[in-house]
Each structure stands twice: as structure tokens, then as C-alpha cells.
Amino acid sequence: MIKYLDKTPDEWELLTEKWHEDKTITCSLQEYLGLNDIEYRKFVFGIDDKDISDTDVMEKSSEIIRGVVTELVIKPKIQEFCEIIER
């Protein structure tokens, strides 16, 4: 199994670009990179702590996702709802 920290960020970027550009590649990015779920989360969220546990990776990535969803989905909808109520 490939580990996220086995390659440099530039190497991962080149592989990602190839996946995006090569129309013959039909698998998911995770499959193309050969990363399991934990290593893929490290890749996606840039978690480069060598000593982080799998549980901590899951918790840290979940916190990031929760923050993104809050900022990009929930807060705008709340604002939209408040504007409707004020009318």
C-alpha cells in the first residue's frame, strides 16, 4: 500500500494532473493514486504529521469538512432564510 508521505507534494500534484488530463483513466482519483481511505484523507486534507493515528486523521478531516459545509452551505442558507423572514 502506498503512503501519502512516501511522495512529495509535487509528485502528488503531477499524478493528480495526469489523472485529470488523461481521458483513458476511468477509475477514481483514490484508486489511481493507490491510497487507502486513511491515506487518501491525508492526501486530500494535506495532513502530513508522521505520527498521527488513523483515528486522529478521521477526526481532523471531519472537522475540516464540518467547517467547509458550515461556511459554504449552512451560513448562506441561514442568511437567505433571515432575509426571507425580514421581508
Number of C-alpha atoms within 10 A of each C-alpha: 7 12 15 24 16 9 11 9 13 9 11 16 12 11 15 15 11 13 18 11 10 9 8 7 12 10 10 10 15 16 12 14 19 15 18 15 13 17 21 20 20 23 19 12 15 13 17 11 10 8 7 12 11 14 10 11 18 14 12 17 19 14 12 12 13 11 13 12 12 13 12 10 11 13 12 12 13 11 11 11 11 11 10 9 8 6 5
